[in-house]
Amino acid sequence: MQAIEITRPGTPAVLQLTERPIPKAGPGEVLIKVAVAGVNRPDVFQRQGNYAPPPGASDLPGLEVAGVLLEGDFSRGNPFGLKPGDAVCALLAGGGYAEYAAAPLLQCLPIPKGLSIVEAAALPENYFTVWSNLFERGHLGRGEGGPHETVLVQGGSSGIGVTAIQLARAFGHRVFATAGSVEKCAACEGLGAERAINYRKQDFVEVLKQATAGRGVDVILDMVAGDYIPRELDALAEGGRLVIIATLGGRTADIDAGVIMRRRLTLTGSTLRARPVSFKGAIAGQLHDKVWPLLEDGRIRPVIHRVFPAVEAAQAHALMESSTHIGKLVLQWEHQVP
């Protein structure tokens, strides 16, 4: 099969087309003929040499794909009744930048009705991440703010951001977002954010306090960390939760533990890639039950900025690093799309 490999740590140019053996599906796994693969920030970190695959995972980048099931082990739990020939999207621990990929069956989902296979490739990584962090770890809608809480999404125009805005709004929550340009702010508001804050020109803490009559927000989904953390703690309401899912602004911060104690704040975070299949399978079930119907009736939708031929993976990575995109970037094996 053809695949895109990381020849050495470095710039996007180190992504090169190569040939690899077609992977074999192990126990509990299935083989997917890949049509489209999503591009995500962790792929960039891996290419730079800063995010090694977990033990046993493919060294090829790529954490999500959409394609057709070919063969595999369908006997160890198959909650969605999948079978060979079905079109699916899947979450991977690696190996998505290839014409074929093996994935745990529990991490495969049927493509929502009405979505194309290209759109489906933009779902798994972002939707698994947002659901597990915003709604599970962040307890959105189950905190001191009541069933309809207020949330801030940092990086609202990213793939994660556009997903979080839409999901939080669909479940009846008041949503704010940050973004770095007028165009990106407009996109966030078009997706359901009540107010998008241009972090280059405005203080998000001040804006949030004004918009909430000084109360602050119940949950913040943060991809920045670093010196944002003390400001985010200040922006939280009593009993608020800060959920960190990336450290684009740095891994360390100087915080006042007394503030956390006095205001009953929760500071938490997670990574998804190395979590066990059983954990990811449980999230898949929740997505299928609670989120797939929203996709099928059009209340939420994947936002795809650009589709690249798979051989142009380097260009896709360069665009991601420029941070000028809104939504998802995907790679398409053109002859593979049904």
N, C-alpha and C positions, 0 to 999 in steps of 0.2 A: 504494500500500500504506500501511497504518498503521505508524507507528514511534514510538519514544520518543527524543526528542532532548534534548541539553543546550542549553538556550536561552542560557545564560551560565554562567560559573563561579560556584559557590555551593552552597547547602544542597540537600537532596533536592528541595525545591520547584521547582528549576529544571528538573527532568525533566518534560517535557510531551509529550502525545500530539500527533502531527503527521501529515501525509501527505507521502510522498516517492515519487519514481519507483521502480519495481521495478528493482533493479540488474541489470546484464547480466554474464553470465559471460564472463570473458576467456580467453585461452589457458591451458589446463591447469586451468581452473576449472569449477565446476558451480553451478547455481542450486538452492537448497533452499527449499522451502515450510516455513517454521519453525513448529513446534508449541510448543516450549518453549525458553527461553534461560536459561542459568545466570547468576547474579549473583556477581561476584567483587570482591575488594578493589581491584584495579586499575580497575574501573569507577568506584568511589568516588573514587579519586585523579584519574581523568580528569574526572569531574564537578566536582571542586574546582579544576580548572585546573592540576594538578600532574603530569599524565601524558599528554602529547600522543600521539595515534596516530602510528605510523610513517608515513613518506611513502607516499602511494598508498592508504592504508587509509581506510575509511569513518570519518567523524567521529562516527557513532552509536556509543554504547557497546555492549558485549557481545562476549565472547571465546569463547563456546561456544554451540552450539545443537543441538537434535535435531529432525528433521523428515523430509520425503520429498524425494528427488531428483527434479527436474523435467526438466532439460536441461543441456547443457554439452559440454565437450571431454573425451571419454572415451578419447582416442587417445594421450595423452602420459604413459602410465604409469598402470595401473589394477590395483594388486597384489591387490585384494580382489574383482575382477570386478564392481564396482558398475555399476548401470544405472538408467535412469529408472524411478521407482516404488519403488525400494528405500528402506527406512527407515534413516537414518544419524544418527550424531552427528558433529559437526565442530568443529575448533579454528579460530578466526578471529583476524585481527588487529584486528577491529572490525566493527561493523554487526550484531551479534546481536540487538539490541533492535528487531526489525522482523519483519513477516510474511513477508518473503523476504530471503534473504541469499546472497551469492556466496562461495564458499570454494574454495581449491585442492583438487582431487580427492585429492591425496596426504595431505591433512589430514582426510579423511573416513573414518570407520570404520563397518562394519555394527553395528547395535545388538546387543549380546550377547543370545543366546537366553535367554528367561525374564525379561528386564528390560522394563519399560514405557518408552514414549517419554519420559515425565517423568523417570524414573530415569536414562535415557541422557543427558539434558541436563546432568546433574550430573557427568559423567565427564571430558570432554576437558581442560579447563584444569587440573584438579587432578591427573589421572593423567599427563598429559604432563609437568607440572612436577615431580611427585614422582619419576617414573621417571628423568627426565633429570638430576635433581639428587642424589637419594639413592643411586640405583644406578649411574649413569654418572659424574657428577662426584665423588660421595662414595665410590664403589667399595665399597659395602656388601657384605660377604661376600668381598671380595678384598683385604683389608688384612692388617695384622699380627695382627689378632684371629682370623684363620682364617675358614673358611666360615660359621660361626655367630657373628656379631659382636653387639655391644651398641650400641644407638642411642638417642639422646634426641631426641624431637620436641617442639620448643617450640610452644606454641599448639595443643595436641593436640585441642581441641574444634572447631577451625576446619575448613573444607572441606579444606584441605591436610592438616591434622593428622589427621583421621579416615581419610583416604586413606593417609597415610604409616604410621600405626599398623598398619592392616590389612595393607598390603602387606609391611611388614617382618616382621610376625608370620607371615604366610603363607609366607614364604621361610625361616622357621626362626630368625629373629633374636630376641634378647632386647630388649624395647622398654620404654622409659620415656617419660613425657610430662609436660609442665607444663600447668596450666589454672588458672583463677582462681576456682573455686567448688567446693563439695562435689559439686554436681550434675554439673558438667563433669568433675571427676576421676572420678566413678563411671562416666560415659559412656565415658571413655577406657579405663578398666580393662575395661569390658564389651566393648570392641572388640579387646582383646588386649594392652593395656599391662600389664606386670607391676606397675608402680607409677605412679600419677599423682600428681604433686607440686603441691600448691596453692602457687603462687609468692607469693601474698599472705601466707602464714603460714609457709612453709618455705624454707630455702636449698637450691636444687636442687643446688648443688655438694656440700654436706655430705651430702645424702641419697644422691646418686649414689656418692660415695666410700664411704659405709657399705654400700651395696647391692652394690658390686663389690669389696669387701675392699681398698679404697684404689686400685684400678687405674684407675678412670674408664671412660668409654664410648669406643667406637671412632669413632662418627660422631654429629655433632649437626646436625640440620636446623633452621636458625634463621630466624625471620621478624622478629626484634626488632632485632638489631645494637646499635648504641650502646654503652652501658656494660655490656651483657651480654657483649660479646666477650671481655674479659680474664677474666671468670668462666668463660666457656665453655672457653677455652683451659686453664684450671686443671682443668676437669672432664674433659678428654680423656685417654685412655690414651696411652701411648707409640705414636707413629705414627698418632695419631688425625687425623680430618678434620672441619673445621668448614665447613659449606656454608651460605652466607647467600643467602636468596631474597627478603628484604624488609627494610626499615629502619624499622619502626614505632617503634623506640626511638631513632632518630637515625642519621645517616650517619657519624659520627666516633667514634673510640675511641682510648684511650691504651693501647698494648700493649707488651709487652716482647719484642722480636725475639729476644733470647737464649733465651727459653723455647721459642719455635718451633724454633730451631736445635737446642737441646740435646735436646728431646724428639721431634724429627723430625715436627712437626705440619704439617698442610696447612690453610691458610686460603684458601677459594675461594668462588665464588658465581656467579650468572648471572641473567639475565632471559631470558624466552622470546619475548615478543611480536614483537620485531624480527628474530629469527633467520630464516634463509632457509627456504623451503618444503622444500628437500631435507633439511635438518636435521630439521624437524618430521615429514616423511614417514618418515624413518628411525626416529624414535621411535614413530610410528604402527605401523610394522611390528613393532617389539619388543613393544608393548602387545598387538597382535593375537595374537602367538605365545605370549607368556608370561603375560599378565594376563587377557585375555578368557576363557581357560578357567577361571580362578579365579572370575570373575564368573558364568560360566554354570553352574558346579557349586555356587554358593552359599557358597564359602569366604570371599569378601569381598563387600561390597555397598555401594552408595552410601547415604549417610545424608542424608536430606532433612529439614530442619527445618520448612520451610513452602513451600507453593506459592501464589504471588500471581497474580491476573490481571495481564496485562501493563500494563494502564492504572494499576496500583497500584505502579509501579516506584519511585516516591518513598517509599512506605511500606517497601518492601523495603530500600532504601538506608538509611532511618532505622534499621531493625532491625539491619542489618549494622553500622552505626556504633555502636550501643548495645553490641555484642559480647555480647549475652545469648543468642544462638542457639548450637545445637550442630549442626554439619554445614552443609549447603548450603541456599541460598535460590534459588528458580527463579521465572521469569516464564512464564505460560502464556497463549498466544493461544487462548482457549477454543474458538472455532469451528474451529480448525485441527487439534486433536488427533484423530488417526484413531480 
